[in-house]
Amino acid sequence: MEALSEELKIKKLEGGSIVTPRGFSAAGVHAGLRYAKKDVGMIASNVPASSAAVYTLNTFQAAPIIVTKDSLAADGMLQGVVVNSACANACTGQKGLMDAYEMRKKAAEKLGIDDTLFAVASTGVIGEYLPLDKILTGIDSLELSEELQSAEDFQTAILTTDTGMKGCCFQADIDGVTVFMGGAAKGSGMIHPNMATMLGFITTDVNISPADLQIALRQVTNHTFNQITVDGDTSTNDMVLVMANGEANNQTLTQEHPEWDTFIELLTSTCESLAKQIAKDGEGATKLVEVLVKGAENDEDARKVAKQIVGSNLVKTAIFGSDANWGRIICAIGNSQAKVNPENVNISIGPIVMLKSSVPQPFSEDDAKNYLENEFIQIFVDLQNGEGKSKAWGCDLSYDYVKINASYRT
């Protein structure tokens, strides 16, 4: 286990997953939506769980998002989520909405619970109707388990153009009790969250109310999932869902609880891990890019600058070509709408200083090229204008991105 915070004692649990928190199980099967890979999955809690979600800001929100919002509207409690890949069930009108409700109904019947205790998520091609019979048969065949393999089956079932599974697990001590938080996600292209084709599912055995969980998720999302980009497009289906079933039996967490900050750090560690895995797996990507901004007038300005840089196609292509063209970075900063003093900016690519107080610095092109050939690239920006700071993650833009998206439906 790797300590992430000495003060808050957040630890990464190697080999943990979405079924590590007490009382959660998962499953994934091949129902025939894809040629051979698993394509229908489920996460379930033994008991109703406090739940919270954030969704895409795309105007064309997909049918499963509408159904999930309906499930959460009553009291913020869920006991499970059912997911399919291969078909987004987006822009499918009334039929698509009814199909999503049928998915919810079938999943709830499997657990013998009320329909509104299930969330629904879909991902894949937009504008096509669900092969509903296959999905319902797939739900019937799911065998929920608390074994790691079941978590991996779920993680596989939700993938589209992803090159591999995305998951993590962390633990912390709250009220003298060890609590766990597991995460699973998918996302590779059409990634530019305000909430991209991106789905995230988080399980925890922490005891917390739905209202406070929603506050925590919104806060953390702004610093994690909303700070990644692959191609600047926000999908119709993006969603991050958290279920907290209280099985750890800690005192109910609220914003006034002395260990609220520990929970926020636990959630942040989970969301940041998933976000970085998504950014690293950008379609055709060869490098993960992390931009760290400090010295902004406020954190919001820092977030704008960091995401503008990591989302710039000119920066992304320069990273792919291992070209230390810092002029593209300065252009992105100027396009961010943040308050910037153009005469007082520092820029470094990795350990190599490019710009100091807006004055170009001599550097070795060979050293810069060698650094940019790594798989993990960091860009440091100091605006020297305040105390605001933020991070953002993305990837390079390669020839393969065009190839993948030019033939996505075929």
N, C-alpha and C positions, 0 to 999 in steps of 0.2 A: 504494500500500500504506500502511496506517495502523498506526503503531506502537502496541501496546497496553501494552508494558512496556519501559521504557528499560533496566532492569537485566537482564531476562531475554531481551530482544530477540525477543519474540513478535510476529509481524506477521500482519495479516489480508491475505489474497491475494484481491483483487477478481477475479471471473471464475473463481476456482478452484472445485473441486467434489470429489465422492467419487472421481473418476477422476484427480485431479491427483497424488496419491501414486503413486510408481512401481509399475508392475505390476498396476494395478487397471483393470477395465473394467465396464461396466454396460449395461443395456438395459431397455426397458419397452414393452409392447404392449397393444393392445385385444383381449381374448380373448372379450368378450361377457358378462362378469359385470355390467358397467354398460352403460347405453344407448349411450354413444358414447365415453366417456373411457377412457384406458389403465387397466388393472386388474391386470396381472401384470408383475412386475419382477424383476430379478436383479442382484446385484453379484458379481463373481468376481475372484479373485487368480490371477496366473500360477503361483504356488507356494503350498503350504500355509502358512497364517499363524497365528501365535500369536493366540488369541482369548479374549475374556472377555465375560460378559453379566451383566446384572442384570434381574430379572423382577418382575412384579406380586406384591404380597402378598395379593391377593384369593384367597380359598380356592378359588374355581372357576377354576383356571388352564386356559387353552384348550389344545387338542390340539397346536398348533404349538410352544407353550412346552415341553411334555413331550418332543417330538421334538428340539427344539434342545438341551435339557438332555442328552438321550441322546447327541447328536452330540459334545458337549463333554466328556462324562464320561470318555472314553478317555484323551486326552492334551492336551485344550485346543486342538486345531488344527482350523481350518476353511479351506476354499478358496472358499466362496461362501455366499450366502444367497438364497433365493427367497421372494418375497412376493406375496400377492394382496390386493386390497381388495374391498369389497362384501359379504364374508361372513367373520365372525370365526372360524368353525369352533370355537365355544365351546359347552359344554354339549351336545355332540353324541355322547357315549358312545363305544363301541368303534368304530363306523363312522367317526366324525370322526377318531379317532386313526389308524385305518388309512389314511384319506384323506390325512392329513398325512404319513404315512410314504411314501405313493405320490408326493406332491409332491417329497419329498426324493429318492426313487429316480430320478424322471424328471430332476430337475435334475442329479444326479450323472452320470447316463448322458450327458447333453448335453456334459459336460466330460470324460467318460471317466475319472472318479475314483471312489473308494470312497464309498458312501452317507453314511458318518459324517463326511465332510468338508463336508457342507452343513447349514446352519441353515434353519429354516422360520419364516415369520411370516405372520399373517393379521390382517385388520382389517375391521370392518363390523358387520353385524347379528348378534346373538347368537342361538343356538338354531336356526339353519338349516344344512342340510348343504351342503357345497361342491358347486358344479357341476363335478365333477372332470374330466369329459371336456373341458370348455372350458379348464380350467386347464392340463391336460396338453398340449393342442393349442397353447395360448399359450406354454408353456415351449419347445415345439419351434420356435416361430417367432421366438423371441428372437435378436437378432443383437448380440452383445456388441461394444462398441467403447470406445476410450479417448477419444472425442470428447466435448466438453461437452454436446452435444445428447443423447447417450446417458444422461448423468447426469440431465439434465432429464427425459428420458423415464421414468427410474426414479422420480424424485421425484414426477412426476405420477401414476404408476401406484399409488402407495401412499396417495393421498389419499382421504378420505371427505367429511366436511362442511367440510374446510379450504377457505379462499378462495384459497389459492395455495401454491406450492412453498415448502419450508423447507430451506435448505442454507447451507453456509459452508465456508471453507477457511482454514487458518492454516499458517504456516511458522516454523521456528526453526532455530538452528544448534546441533548436538550433535556433539561430537568433531570440530569443524571441518567437518562435513558439513551441508548444508541438508536438513532433513527436512520432510515435508509431512503434514498431517492434514486430511482432508475429512469433512464430515458431511451427512447428509440425515435428515429427520424428518417425521413427520406427527402431528397432534394438534390438536383444536379444541374438542371437548366431552368429557365424562366424564373430566376431567383433575383428578386430585388424587393425584399419584404418591406412593406408596411403591412406587415404580416405578409412565396414565390414558388415553381410548383413545389411547395414545401409543406410537409406535415410533420408535426412533432407531438410525441405522446410521452407524458411524464407521470410516473407513479411514485407515491410516497406513503409511508405509514404514519406520518405526522398527524397530530390532532389539531385541526384548524378550521375555522368557519369558512363557508363559501365566500362571504363578502371580503374577509381579510385575505383569502387566497387570491381572489381576483385582483385586489390592490397590489399584492406582491408580484403577480404574474405580469401585470401591465408595466410595473416599474422595471422589472428585470428584462422584459422583452425589448424595451427601448435601448438597452445597453448591449444586447446580445443578438437575437434573431434579426432585429431591425437594423443591425449594423453589418450585415453581410450583403454582398451582391455578386452575381455571376454575369448577368447580361442586361440588367436594368429593366427587366420586365416582371411585373407583379401578376401572379396567376389568379384565376377565379376560385381556387380551392384551398388556398393557404389557411392553415389552422394550427395552433398549438393548444393542446389540451392537457390539463393537470388534474389528476384524481388523488385525493388525500383521504385515506380510509380510517385514520385515527387508531390503527391497531397497535401503535407503539405505546399508547396510553400515557403520553406526556400531558401536562396541563395544557388546556386549550391555548393555542398561540394567538395572540392579538398584537397589534402594533405597540401596546404598552408592556408586553411581556419582556422581561429583562434579556431574553435570548432571541428576540425578534431578529436582530442583526445576524445572528447565526443562521437562522432559517433563510434570510435573504441571500446570504453568502452561499448556502447550500444550493438554493435554486439557481443562483447566478452561475455557480460552477457547472451545474448540469446543463443549463441552457447554452453557456459559452462553449462547452465541449461539443455539443450537438451542432451549434452554429458553425464552428470551425471545421468540423467534419464535412458539413454541407459545402462550405466554401472550397475546401480542398478537393472535393469531388466534382467541381464544376465540369460541365460537359467539355471534353477535350483538354481539360486543364493539365498542366505539367508542374505547376508551382502554386503553393499557398502563399498569399500575400497578406501581411498584417501591417496596418497603418496605425501609428501611435502619435496622437496629437496632444500637446500640452501648451500652456501659455495663452489659451484663448480667453476672451472676455468672460465666457461662461461655458458650462458643459454643453449646452445646446449648440453653440457655435463650433465647439470642438467636434461634436458629432457630425455636423454638416460638412466640415472640412475633411474629416477622416473618410466619410462615405463618398464624398465627391471624388477624392483621389482614388480610392479602391474601385470606384465604378467607372472611371474614365477609360474609354476604349483605347485612347492613345497611350495612357500609362500601362494598361494591360498588355498591349502589343509590344511596347518597349521591354516590359518584363519578360515576355515570351522570347524576344530576340536578344535578351541579356545586354540591352543597350541602356547605359546610365544617363538617359536623357532627362535630367532633372527639370528642364524647361517645361516638360509636360506636367510635372507635379505642380510647379508654380502656377501654371495656367488653371489647373483644377482647383487650387486654393482660391484663386481669384474668381472662379465661377461658382463658388460655394454659397454665396450670399451671406457669409459670415463677416463680422467686422474685423478687418485686417489692416495693419499698418504695413504698406508695401515696402517700406524701407527698413523693416526690422524682423525679417523672417529667417529662421534657421532650417536647413533641410539636410538630412543625412540618409544615405541608403546603406543599411547595415552599419558597419563601423566607419564608413567613409563619408566625411563631411563634404557636401557639395556647395552649400550656401551658408554664409554666416553673416547675420544682420543684413541680409539681402545683397551681400557682396560675394560673387563667385569665388570659390576656393580651388586652388590647384589640387588635382588628384590623379592617381594612376589609372588610366583606362583599363589596363590589364587587370589590376586588382579589382576594379569595379566589375568587370566582365566575369572574373572568376567568382566573385560573390554572387552575382546574379544568376549564375548557373546552378546554384543550390535549389533544393526543392522547397525551402522555406525562406521567404524574403521579408525583411522588415524595413519599413520606411518611417523615419522619425521626423516630426515637424514640431518646431517650437515657434509659436506666433509672438511670444514675448509681449503679450498684451493683457495678461490676467492670470487667473488660477484655473480656468476651465480645462478639462482634459477628457479624452475619449479614445476608443479604439474601434477599428472596423476591419473586416476580413473579406477577402475576395480571392481571385485567381487570375492567372494570365489568360490571354485570349489567343487560342491556337488555330491552326488550319482545321484541326479535327472538329472544333466547335461548329464550323460551317457545314462540314460533312454530315455531322450527326443531325443537325436541325434542318438541313435541306431534304432529308429523307425520313423525318420522324415518323410519319404515318405509314411508311412502307418498309 
